[in-house]
Amino acid sequence: MLSAVFIALLALLLESLLLERRLDLALLALLLESLLLERRLDLALLALLLQPLLLERPLLLAALLLQVVRLEF
């Protein structure tokens, strides 16, 4: 299980990379899907990780979630 500090740092890193357009939404979706599948990240931690995006960039979060859904189907 990932520690809270690691989750917070990962959230800041992902947000920074997304805002600077250095991280593609498809790559982020693959990363999150991989973490979820390997059981290294549960849904509660994923919600905490994505909370800053929900508050500050809801359209970006919606695009990310659509990308994850596309990967699943």
N, C-alpha and C positions, 0 to 999 in steps of 0.2 A: 504494500500500500504506500502511496506517495505521501510524503509529509506535507503539512499545511504550508510550510515555508517554501517548499519546492513548487507547490501548486501556485502560490502567489507569484513567485519569480517567473514561472512558466507563463502565467497569465500576462504579466507585464511584458515579457519578451514577445509573445505572440501578438499582443496588441500593438507593440512598437513596430514589429515587422509588417503587420497588415497595414498600418497607417502609412508606413514608408513605401508600401507596395513592393517589398522585397520578398514577401511570402504570398504565393498564389493561394486562392481559396481552395482549389482542388488539392494542393499539397497539404494544407492545414486539415482538410477533411480526412485525407488519408492518414495523417498522423493521429488524429483523434480516434478514428475508427480502429486503427492498429492498437492504440492504448486500451480502448474498450474491449476489443477482442481478446487481448492478452490478459485481461482482468487486472491491469495495472492502474486502471482508472475507472471508478464506479460512477454511476449517474449523478450522485450527489456532488462528488468532486468536480465532475464535468460542468454541472450547473454553476458551481462557485467559480470555475475557470472562465466560463462564458458570461458571467454577470456583468463585468465592466463593458463588454460589447453590447449587452442588452440595454444598459443605461445610457451609453454614449453613442452607440452606432447600431441602432436596431435594424436598419436595412442591411448592413454588413452581416449581422448575425443571421438574418433571414436568408441571405444568399449562401452563407456557410451551411446552414441547415438543409437548404435545398440541394446543395452539392453532396452532402452526406447521404441524403435520401437517394439521389441518383446513383451513388456508389453501391447502395444496398440492393437496388433493383436493376 
